[in-house]
Amino acid sequence: MYTTGQVEGHSVECLVDTEATLTLISKSLWDLINDRHQLTEVQTPLLSASGNNLTVHGCTDLVLGLAGKAYPAKVIFADLDISVVVGIDFMK
């Protein structure tokens, strides 16, 4: 399921993915907001739904807006085709 969300004042397309364990943001979105956040290293390798390794650049905390509300979220910055993948960690 897709929905429109907000990250740092930018409208973004979000894939709500109940199979994703973590919430991810794309390189293109990171390029828009990177001056406001520091990345920490991610040691665990991540796999895409197709089983391919994802190139991960780090993680950070930011505010994700959905359905008119703002929520703090820990996100992983990775090479993705979609701006945001909302994982089960965020949905909990």
QUIGIMO-V536871 format. One record per backbone hydrogen bond with DSSP energy under -1.0 kcal/mol. NH is the residue of the N-H (numbers start at 1). CO is the residue of the C=O. E is the energy in kcal/mol with one decimal. If there is no record, write none. Layout:
<<NH & CO & E> <NH & CO & E>>
//
This chain:
<<3 & 14 & -2.3> <5 & 12 & -3.0> <6 & 65 & -2.0> <7 & 10 & -2.3> <10 & 7 & -1.9> <12 & 5 & -2.6> <14 & 3 & -3.3> <15 & 84 & -2.8> <16 & 1 & -3.4> <17 & 86 & -2.4> <20 & 17 & -1.2> <24 & 85 & -2.2> <25 & 76 & -2.8> <26 & 83 & -2.2> <30 & 26 & -2.4> <31 & 27 & -2.5> <33 & 29 & -1.2> <34 & 30 & -2.1> <36 & 33 & -2.0> <40 & 59 & -2.6> <48 & 52 & -3.2> <51 & 48 & -1.9> <54 & 46 & -2.8> <57 & 77 & -3.3> <59 & 40 & -2.3> <60 & 75 & -2.2> <62 & 73 & -2.7> <64 & 71 & -3.1> <65 & 6 & -3.3> <66 & 69 & -2.3> <69 & 66 & -2.0> <71 & 64 & -2.2> <73 & 62 & -3.1> <75 & 60 & -3.1> <76 & 23 & -2.3> <77 & 58 & -3.1> <78 & 25 & -2.4> <79 & 55 & -2.1> <84 & 13 & -1.4> <85 & 24 & -2.4> <86 & 15 & -3.0> <88 & 20 & -3.2> <91 & 87 & -1.7> <92 & 88 & -1.6>>
//
